[in-house]
Amino acid sequence: MIRHAAPLVWVRRAVEGYDRVLRLPHQREIARELQDEEDLFMLLCFCDMMGIPNPVSAMTLELYPQMLERFHQWHLRQGMARSPLDSFRCC
């Protein structure tokens, strides 16, 4: 049993290394895409507070407590020095 474990560990390490080599050139692009998706999601969730009608505001209301922690970073990333919402201030 011990003899079979060593080749499996070596193969697993080789596959992980190969995966890292393939992913390396695209990590910045993937991070940017994830950030863009999060920015759009935050806008969709808070758009009703900014005066844009939101058809799913009842569903997004449950997400607000978890999203308040990330709201400050989001509005700074969007180029807003202060919170655009009158209902709460984060800075």
C-alpha positions in Angstrom: 0.0 0.0 0.0 2.8 2.4 0.8 4.6 1.7 -2.5 1.5 2.8 -4.4 1.1 6.1 -2.5 4.4 7.6 -3.6 3.7 7.6 -7.4 0.2 9.1 -6.8 1.7 11.9 -4.7 4.2 12.6 -7.5 1.5 12.6 -10.2 -0.7 14.9 -8.1 2.1 17.4 -7.6 3.0 17.3 -11.3 -0.7 18.0 -12.3 -0.9 20.8 -9.7 2.3 22.4 -11.1 1.1 22.1 -14.7 -2.2 23.7 -13.7 -0.4 26.6 -12.1 1.8 27.1 -15.2 -1.3 27.2 -17.4 -3.2 29.6 -15.1 -0.4 32.0 -14.4 -0.7 34.2 -17.5 -4.5 34.6 -17.0 -4.7 35.3 -13.3 -4.8 39.0 -13.6 -7.5 38.8 -16.3 -9.6 36.4 -14.2 -9.3 38.7 -11.2 -10.4 41.7 -13.2 -13.4 39.8 -14.6 -14.5 38.6 -11.1 -14.2 42.2 -9.9 -16.3 43.5 -12.8 -19.0 40.8 -12.0 -19.0 41.8 -8.3 -19.3 45.5 -9.3 -22.3 44.8 -11.5 -23.9 42.6 -8.8 -23.4 45.4 -6.2 -25.0 47.9 -8.5 -28.0 45.7 -9.2 -28.5 45.1 -5.5 -28.2 48.8 -4.5 -29.8 50.4 -7.6 -33.2 50.9 -5.9 -31.5 53.1 -3.3 -29.9 55.2 -6.1 -33.3 55.8 -7.7 -33.1 53.1 -10.4 -36.1 50.7 -10.3 -35.1 47.3 -9.1 -37.7 44.5 -9.9 -36.1 42.1 -7.4 -35.6 44.5 -4.5 -37.5 42.2 -2.1 -35.1 39.4 -2.8 -31.9 41.5 -2.6 -33.0 42.9 0.7 -31.9 39.8 2.5 -28.4 40.2 1.1 -27.7 43.7 2.4 -26.2 42.8 5.8 -23.6 40.6 4.1 -22.9 43.2 1.4 -22.5 46.2 3.7 -18.9 45.1 4.5 -18.0 45.2 0.9 -20.0 48.4 0.0 -17.2 50.8 1.0 -14.6 49.2 -1.3 -17.2 49.1 -4.1 -18.1 52.8 -4.1 -14.4 53.8 -3.8 -13.6 51.5 -6.8 -16.4 53.2 -8.8 -14.8 56.6 -8.2 -17.3 57.9 -5.6 -15.5 59.5 -2.7 -18.5 59.3 -0.4 -21.4 56.8 -0.2 -24.0 57.6 -2.9 -26.8 56.4 -0.7 -28.6 58.7 1.7 -30.0 55.8 3.7 -26.6 54.9 5.3 -23.1 56.2 5.4 -20.0 54.1 5.5 -17.3 56.7 5.5 
